[in-house]
Amino acid sequence: MRGTELPLNQTQKVRLQRALDKLESLSSKSNSNASVTVADSIPVNYEDGVLKGHGTSELNGEVVATLCGIVERVNKLVYVRALRSRYKPEVGDIIVGRVVEVAPKRWRIEINFSQDAVLMLSSMNLPDGIQRRRTALDELNMRSIFEENDVICAEVRGFQHDGLHLQARSQKYGKLKRGQLLTVPPYLVKRRKQHFHNLEDYGIDLILGCNGFIWVGEHVVPADDMVEDQTEQQTVKSDVTLTSLEEQEQVSTPLEIRQYICRTANAIRVLSTLGFIVTVEVIMEIVDLSCSMNVDIHEMLGSEFCVLVAEKEHLGIDLKDFGTVV
């Protein structure tokens, strides 16, 4: 919470500080000395053998922390997970990015990393869905798939000689439309089993990118994976696909869904402002809270509503990760 800039009056400052102090006390009890600062001693059992990992060092016969974070233990390995850090890609991460360049046989994607990622033409499904080798014609038509400033979803494939590579070999990946792209600090989005969420009550899709890019948009039904591979019908299917895409672009998003998109996006902005971990459960609780209190969408970003969110301990904030707040 330190460093958060909110235009608070004196009463709101007292209420917010009281709520954060209570959450911090609950967090310290549940973590049982798991949080450490620089030079803090880390209790270990030398008889079982110890492997010192990232964020640890040995000083005067003791294992001490070299950065602020949470002590993690995996068998004999002891390391410190930093409270705040930049995005570090791992194979299998679900990310949201923006196309910055269309290059030969590849797209360059901004993913909130120290360098742009690469999505090869051969590492994604084509719009017609047919599994085949990429031809020179496919390379010429790359801009009909993705062009500059398009927002896409993909998966981290791994590092290669020319940088970080992505892949989009599934119908759930691809171009994202009719929504908002939000940016939060990457450490507020934890790696979980599920990063794609369909909020049926609101009619929207939510993608929590591990890189801190979050997408909130109108729900889209994935296309059928089963497409017959018939060479003589490729031209016809391509024309039908382009026609259907043009028709979809002409259809506007209903007002109610647009309001839910904005309300959900503001809920994420509130969590980012307070420094709380971003999860789908907490987001939905904040949206429901704003609806039950008849809070207008623009008022969700006001100081009073932020203080109310901090005071609602029942929102299900993960106390194990509360160290990112302070």
Secondary structure, DSSP 4 states (H G I P E B T S, - for coil): -TT------HHHHHHHHHHHHHHHHHHHHHHTS-EE-TT-B----GGG--EE-TTEEEETTEEEESSSEEEEEETTEEEEEESS------TT-EEEEEEEEEETTEEEEE-SSSS-EEEEEEEE--TT-------HHHHHTGGGT--TT-EEEEEEEEEETTEEEEEE-STTSEEE-SEEEEE--GGGS---S--EEEETTTTEEEEE-TTSEEEEEE--PPPPS-----GGGHHHHHHHHHHHHHHHHHSPPPHHHHHHHHHHHHHHHHHHHHT----HHHHHHHHHHHHHTT--TGGGGSHHHHHHHHH-GGG---GGGGGGT-
